[in-house]
Amino acid sequence: MSNILEREDKRVEAATLFDAANNGGEVTLIDDRIAIVKQGNWEKCTALDVSDIEEYKAKGYLSGNVVYVGVPLEAQKLFKLSDAPCKTFAYLKALPPEVSADITIKRLAPSLAEVVRDKYCGEDEDGYSVSDIENIMRTMGVFGAIVDGKLAGFIGRHNDGSMGMLEVFDSFRRRGIGGALERFLIGYVMTFMRVPHCDVYIDNAASLALQEKIGLTPSGGYTFWVPSEENIQACQIL
């Protein structure tokens, strides 16, 4: 087989990499062992084995910021990462899931960026800024669930187009709002001929269960975000 993305066990990885390539990205390498797509300041990569990652890094590939999608868990030691890895999920069905008619979902105005930022990022100073959220709201949209006339939660997409930013306010939990928001966003993303996909930390049991319930397919391996050596050194200096 000459193309790693033609493998049956790489369907999710293929969907996410091709989505990146079809939306401003550039395919820089595909062979039977590895595939790399450059999208913005990051490269998205999938590989069959950790040795393949090491070999292609030695050849000068993968020298910048890289998202490794669906790679073996052993890669965590190679990258010297302490955070829990993620599973990447993609919605591969032809039709979007049904959304409950009992929950009203609307696109939120950028004037609510501070509210969204505070709820999503909390005290994380390294997370999105208010201006980042404003830009996301203007370009890709953040959608809110309105229940009993109040904002009950929201969902959006990250800069690479992946679904995320899902938050349900405490007083509205266990009412199916999170599922309704994600189902809505899946349908919205599909109207633009894009592949709905998301990354979930493996220690987030509730979110993992939600992806399975909605019908998303998980990647075979694990996903890691690895910044370039220069960025790592800059963070250490700061």
C-alpha positions in Angstrom: 0.0 0.0 0.0 1.5 3.3 -1.1 -0.6 5.7 0.9 -1.0 5.5 4.7 -4.2 7.4 4.5 -5.8 4.7 2.4 -5.6 2.2 5.3 -8.9 1.2 6.9 -7.5 1.7 10.4 -6.5 5.3 9.5 -10.0 6.6 8.5 -10.2 9.2 11.2 -6.7 10.4 10.7 -7.3 10.6 6.9 -10.5 12.6 7.5 -8.8 15.1 9.8 -5.7 15.6 7.6 -7.6 15.9 4.4 -10.0 18.4 6.1 -6.9 20.5 7.0 -5.5 20.1 3.4 -8.8 21.2 1.8 -9.1 24.2 4.1 -6.0 26.3 3.7 -3.5 23.5 4.4 -0.8 22.0 2.2 0.1 18.3 1.9 3.9 18.2 2.3 4.4 14.4 2.5 2.4 11.2 2.1 3.8 7.7 1.7 3.1 4.3 3.1 4.4 5.1 6.6 3.6 8.8 7.3 1.5 11.7 6.2 2.1 15.4 6.9 -0.2 18.4 6.2 0.9 22.0 7.1 -1.9 24.1 8.3 -1.1 27.6 9.6 1.7 27.5 12.2 1.2 23.8 12.8 1.8 20.6 10.9 -0.6 17.7 11.3 1.0 14.3 11.1 0.0 10.6 11.4 2.5 7.7 11.4 2.4 4.0 11.7 5.2 3.7 14.3 7.3 5.8 16.7 10.4 4.8 14.7 8.9 6.4 11.6 8.5 9.7 13.6 12.1 9.5 14.7 13.3 8.8 11.2 11.4 11.6 9.5 12.4 14.1 12.2 16.0 13.1 11.5 15.5 13.8 7.8 14.4 17.3 8.6 10.7 16.9 8.5 8.5 17.7 11.5 10.8 20.5 12.8 8.1 23.0 13.7 4.9 22.8 15.7 3.4 19.4 15.1 0.1 17.8 16.0 0.6 14.0 15.9 -2.8 12.4 15.2 -3.5 8.8 15.9 0.1 7.7 16.7 1.2 5.0 19.2 1.1 5.8 22.9 4.8 5.2 23.1 5.2 8.6 21.3 4.5 10.2 24.7 7.9 9.1 25.9 9.6 10.4 22.7 8.0 13.8 23.1 8.7 13.8 26.9 5.1 14.9 27.6 3.5 14.7 31.0 -0.1 15.7 30.1 -2.6 13.0 29.3 -2.9 12.3 25.5 -6.0 12.8 23.5 -8.2 10.7 21.3 -9.3 12.3 18.0 -12.8 11.7 16.9 -14.4 12.3 13.5 -18.0 12.2 12.4 -18.0 10.0 9.3 -21.7 9.4 8.7 -23.4 10.8 5.6 -26.2 12.6 7.5 -25.9 14.8 10.6 -27.4 13.7 13.9 -30.8 15.0 14.9 -30.9 17.9 17.3 -33.6 18.2 20.1 -36.2 20.7 19.2 -36.7 21.5 22.9 -33.4 23.5 23.0 -32.9 26.7 21.2 -29.4 27.2 19.8 -28.2 30.5 18.4 -25.0 32.0 17.2 -23.6 34.3 19.9 -22.5 37.9 19.2 -18.8 38.9 19.7 -20.0 41.2 22.5 -20.2 38.0 24.6 -16.5 37.1 24.0 -15.5 38.0 27.6 -18.3 35.7 29.0 -17.2 32.9 26.7 -13.5 33.4 27.6 -14.1 33.4 31.3 -16.3 30.3 31.3 -14.0 28.3 28.9 -10.5 29.4 30.0 -11.1 30.3 33.6 -7.9 31.5 35.2 -5.7 29.9 32.5 -3.5 32.8 31.3 -2.1 30.7 28.5 -5.5 30.1 27.0 -7.4 32.2 24.5 -7.5 35.9 25.1 -10.8 37.9 24.7 -9.6 39.1 21.3 -8.9 35.5 20.3 -12.5 34.6 21.2 -13.9 37.6 19.4 -12.0 36.5 16.2 -13.4 33.0 16.5 -16.9 34.3 17.0 -16.7 36.5 13.9 -15.0 34.0 11.6 -16.3 30.5 12.6 -18.9 31.2 15.2 -19.6 30.2 18.8 -23.1 28.9 19.4 -25.1 29.1 22.6 -28.0 27.1 24.0 -30.8 29.2 25.3 -32.9 27.5 28.0 -35.6 29.3 30.0 -34.5 32.5 28.4 -30.9 32.2 29.7 -27.6 31.2 28.2 -27.0 27.6 29.4 -23.8 26.7 27.5 -21.9 27.1 24.3 -19.7 25.4 21.7 -17.3 26.5 19.0 -14.4 25.6 16.9 -10.7 26.1 17.4 -8.5 27.8 14.8 -7.8 24.6 13.0 -11.5 24.0 12.5 -11.8 21.2 15.2 -14.8 21.3 17.4 -14.4 22.3 21.0 -15.0 25.0 23.6 -17.9 23.0 24.8 -19.2 24.3 28.2 -22.5 23.8 30.0 -23.1 26.0 33.0 -23.5 24.2 36.3 -27.2 24.9 36.9 -28.1 23.5 33.5 -26.1 20.2 33.6 -27.6 16.8 33.1 -30.3 18.1 30.7 -28.8 17.0 27.4 -27.5 20.4 26.5 -23.9 19.4 25.8 -25.1 16.7 23.4 -27.6 19.1 21.7 -24.8 21.7 21.2 -22.4 19.2 19.7 -25.1 17.7 17.4 -26.0 21.1 16.2 -22.3 22.0 15.5 -21.8 18.8 13.6 -24.7 19.7 11.2 -23.4 23.2 10.9 -19.8 22.1 10.0 -21.2 19.6 7.4 -23.0 22.3 5.6 -19.6 23.7 4.6 -18.4 20.3 3.3 -16.0 19.9 6.2 -15.4 16.9 8.5 -16.6 17.4 12.0 -13.8 16.3 14.3 -12.6 16.9 17.9 -9.9 16.0 20.3 -10.7 14.7 23.8 -8.3 14.0 26.7 -8.4 10.3 27.6 -9.0 11.2 31.2 -12.2 13.1 30.3 -14.6 10.1 30.7 -17.8 12.2 30.3 -16.7 13.7 26.9 -15.4 10.4 25.6 -18.8 8.8 26.4 -20.5 11.8 24.7 -18.6 11.2 21.4 -19.6 7.5 21.4 -23.2 8.4 22.1 -23.4 10.9 19.3 -21.8 8.4 16.8 -18.3 9.8 16.2 -15.5 7.4 15.3 -12.3 7.4 17.5 -8.8 7.3 16.0 -6.8 4.1 16.5 -3.9 5.8 18.3 -3.4 8.9 20.4 -3.0 12.6 19.6 -0.3 14.9 20.9 0.5 18.6 20.5 4.2 19.1 20.3 5.6 22.7 19.9 8.9 23.3 18.1 12.1 23.2 20.1 12.3 27.0 19.8 8.9 27.5 21.3 9.6 25.1 24.2 12.8 27.0 25.0 11.0 30.3 24.9 8.4 29.0 27.3 11.2 27.8 29.6 12.9 31.2 29.5 9.6 33.0 30.3 
